[in-house]
Amino acid sequence: MKNTELQQRKEAAMARGQGNMAPVYVERALNAELWDVEGKRHIDFGAGIAVVNTGHNHPKVKAAVQQQVEHFTHTCVMVSPYESAVALAEKLNAAAPGETPKKSIFVTTGAEAVENCVKIARSYTGRPGVIAFNAGFHGRTNMTMGLTGKVAPYKVGFGPFPNDIYHVAFPNDYLGISEEQALNELKMRFSCDIEASQVAAIIIEPIQGEGGFYKASASFLQSLRTICDEHGILLILDEIQTGFARTGTLFCHEQAGIEADLMTAAKGIAGGFPIAAVVGKAEIMDAPHPGGLGGTYGGSPVGCAAGLAVFDVIEEEQLCRRAEQVGQRFVQHLKKLQTEYPEIIGDLRQTGAMIAIELVKRGDVKQPNTELTKALSAKAAEHGLVLLSCGIRGNVIRFLPALTIEMSIIDEGMDIFTRCFKSLV
């Protein structure tokens, strides 16, 4: 079977809205490498969008899943529950930053986790409003599209979106938006759009994912915590892309020394198996009535088994520490390239194994180089490198490798990246 043949079949059978980055169809994968149906090897710098933090087909995760499948694959945790779901909830509760007792629920996707955060926040506070941030990404359902602060491609043609959602600026030094400006804009929302006493929650990614890998500083997150406490507003930390050792700590907002009221978890939670969670302060989590939260596939026994194995791998292989080592290896390569092409690589950002470069024209931050970004992603795919782009302006290349990636594979992949980059500039 050829990749081109499969792409033709896919285009005939699947809606165009669910596009794919490149016509490369995977046959097998191991750690940070993929092999397509034609036998060609590819280096994976995307990890399924920060999902397989423990690498493709990690033996411990694979063994846990195989063992679970031998017993059963589904009973519905709300009908006939099982110990693995309880054990995974206990792990999440213990791992969530802060000393307040926690409880969890399981759902299937990150978007579901975000939606349930809003439900829980509204139930607990009795308030309707939710404040989110420009360039944030929270999912593709109607509610989460409303929260998402990036129009194309996520919101185009899909409105109207829910009421009582408000957006404010995300602080971004590179783009000239100070923390003071962002906080002042938040306060203006309380004066102009919705009184603070009607806001149920503020939701924020500690590092914006689709928005371009911009990090909220510790001081900004601490300021949000203070504002929320002053007004009885719940603070929701969306850790879907930043969680499970990706940023050098198990969850990114630990680095700010704050405690969320509610936190979302998905992507890296189970090594590629579809499961997501909301973790929050026990009193808040218990606000909805019994039966008000849930879903048929939430807390899949296979996903729970995988999730428990992922926790073990993170601890045993010290993946929090390794995330920083992996990130620094990328930075070594990228700094050399930035020194050689300062007019094109306008910014280099790294927190753990979330690494990004922002491409501009003539060194001008106001001139995003969207064309080069698109061409570079396509060129890399042709040369056997899975590379992702992002950014509110479409000009950011992001690197999201498995935390278990070998250093030699990083070097090999960055050599491919460098050659592709130089051939296009």
ABEGO torsion letter per residue (X at the ends): XBAAAAAAAAAAABBAABBBABBBBBABBBEABBBBAAGBBBBBAAGGGGABAAEBGBAAAAAAAAAAAAABABAEAAABBBAAAAAAAAAAAAABBEABBBBBBBBABAAAAAAAAAAAAAAAAGBABBBBBBGBBAEABAAAAAABABAOAAABGAOBBBBGBBBBBBBBAAAGBBAAAAAAAAAAAAAAABBAAABABBBBBABBBAAGGBBBBAAAAAAAAAAAAAAGBBBBBBAAAABGGAAGBABAAAAAGBBBABBBBBGAAAGGBBBBBBBBBAAAAAABBBGABEEAABGBAAAAAAAAAAAAAAAAAGAAAAAAAAAAAAAAAAAAAAAABAAABABBBBBEABBBBBBBBGGBAABBBAAAAAAAAAAAAAAGBBBBBBEAAGABBBBBBBAABBAAAAAAAAAAAAAAAAAAX
